[in-house]
Amino acid sequence: MIYLLVSFALLILSYFFLKKTKTNLVVFGVFVFLYFIISTTYLISNYFTGNGVDESVIYHLIYGLGGAGFGADINLIIFGIFAVFLGLAVPIGLYFYGRTKRPKTNITFRILSSVFFILAFTFHPILKNFYDLGYLNFSGETLAKGISYKIPEVKDNDSKKKNIIYIYLESFENLYLNNDIFPSLTPNLNKLKEKSIYFSDLHQAYGTSWTIAGMVGSQCGIPLINSGGGGNSMHGINEFLPGAFCMGDFLNQAGYELSYIGGARLEFAGKGNFYKTHGFKNISGKNQLEGKLKDKDYQNDWGLYDDSTFDFAFEEYEKLSKSGKNFGLFMLTLDTHGEHGVISDSCKDDIYNKENLDSVLNSYHCTDALLGKFIEKLKNHKNFKDTVIVLSSDHYAMTNNNSSDILRQHQDDRRKLFMIIDGENFEKVSKTGTTLDIGPTVLDKLGFDVDGIGFGVNLFKDLKSVPNDTLKLFRSTFESFWKYPSIKNGVRFDLNDKRFFVGDESISYPALLYLNDQKEVEKILWKDTDNSTKLEDMLEPNSIFVDFCEDKKGFCLIFSGESGEKISETIYSDSAISYDEIIEKIK
């Protein structure tokens, strides 16, 4: 925050020394308005992340805000309106005030005004955010010598394989297990910690600070870096990071049957497509599970309560454990999401803080209790032998979590929660690692000989975890894992099924396709229900907008050429547009 105040002071100094001609005041006013916009963006982002604009903000700005912890907050709405008003009022006020002053002709004053103006933007904390994100890092990947992307192979000599139950605990982190900070908050996790392989120094990796990113990081060994395509739900394309190789792909090759259970919508943030793309067969979220609820109204704004999710997960476990095949069951809790969290009915008689029912710690205490019962049921099951349980946080708690003030007091001690329950193997591992190292480390305990997955390393081997600063050098590599279909075979339309295809890939609509200089699909945007911006208003040179027009009973297309000129066309029958025709229309 100090940098923002310094930046603002420099902007005021720039105005003081400005030669106040009409043109200068208008130009300065435009930049002041932009300054307010980026400052408001920074402050609102910082409210959630505590780090200003990070990769999670970029992801959800591109992919939509709904259901991501960036939903409606009345205080933020008021703040946003006030900031926009201020952003307009201040430049106007400065303009009229400046017009009453005689323009300064001193060359020193003009130089000082320019210097302070440049410094005002240079010192703005959002600039550091973009540097940290890797957007302003031009040193290139060649500086990261010895770092390579790893795709492990299933080897014939791998020992007997174990089953896996992987439980992602929403917004959990190690500090919640600290009895000096949160007395008796997580008694079950604290007991499990003593009877597990417990990792005490696991840091959150770059690009893994929200749920789907934490899943990608821990399973694929890469940060989730935005290609600019997709939609909040990534529902418009069937494949999620098709170029990446993840735990699911590896286990699928090894003959595992894989399932995912979660209480939220599979569409949100593309979780369903992620698991479908990477080897999972049985994938269930809110829409698939709510019909099985005894009380269909027993849901919260995010989805199912954790007690219901654990019950459905146990049903899935029983089914998988009877199959006679190796299996993997992955699941995600939900109650600890958001500012206050929610409390399952099963915990109504065991409230952690009865004096503050809005405390999010009540939901953490409840999830801990439900987790303890779930694991006890698993351990007592007749088929539990040769099964490994993995417990990990998906990411650190967000800043809007109402226990974040306490967490910030211990910022240097914050670590991800990660433990492996593997029979009588108890160990505390103090080796430093990150989110990316979880996947290969877990595979080791399943009986596979692997050094790493992606950029993650096996923490049981003499290998060093890749630091965040090095990961940022590989942005282009991470972006390349989003592979979009080639438009070289044209675009095909099926009016009966109301579908259109780019190559062989079925694409949902409305969709906006951006082409690169080589006239290939560079990214795809889809309309998100929580984003009011119209896709057709986001047309740029070398782009194509596609939607189905009910009133015209056909597909409506808008081609935007290199000069920005737009050509509209409607497709009334099953047909195709060739690549040459597309190129002709966007010349």
Buried (B, 14 or more C-beta within 10 A) or exposed (E): EEBBEBBBBBBEBBBEBBBBEEEBBEEBBEBBBEBBEBBBBBBBBBBBBBBBBBBBBBBBBBBBBBBBBBEEBEEBEEBBEEBBEBBBEBBEEBBEEBEEEEBBEEEEBBEBBEBBBEBBBEBBBBBBBBEBBBEEBEEEBEEBEEBEBBEBEBEEEBEEBBBBBBBBBBBBBBBBBBEEBBEEBBBBBBEBBEEBBBBBBBBBBBBBBBBBBBBBBBBBBBBBBBBBBBBBBBBBBBBBBBEBBBBBBBBBEBEBBBBBBBBBBBBBBBBBBBBBBBBBBBBBBBEBBBEEBEEEEBBBEBBBBBBBBBBBBBEBBEBBBEEEEBBBBBBBBBBBBBBBBBBBEBBEEEBBEEEEEEBBBBBBBBBBBBBBBBBEBBEEBEBBEBBBBBBBBBBBBBBBBBBBEBBEEEEEEBBBBBBBBBEEEEEEBEBBBBBBBBBBBBBBBBBBBBEBBBBBBBBBEEBEBBBBEBBBBBBEBBBEBBBBBBBEBBBBBEBEEEBBBBBEBBBBBBBBBBBEEEBEBBBBBBBBEBBEEEBBEEBEEBBBBBBBEEEEEBBBBBBBBEEEEBBEEEBEEEEEBEBEEBEEBBE
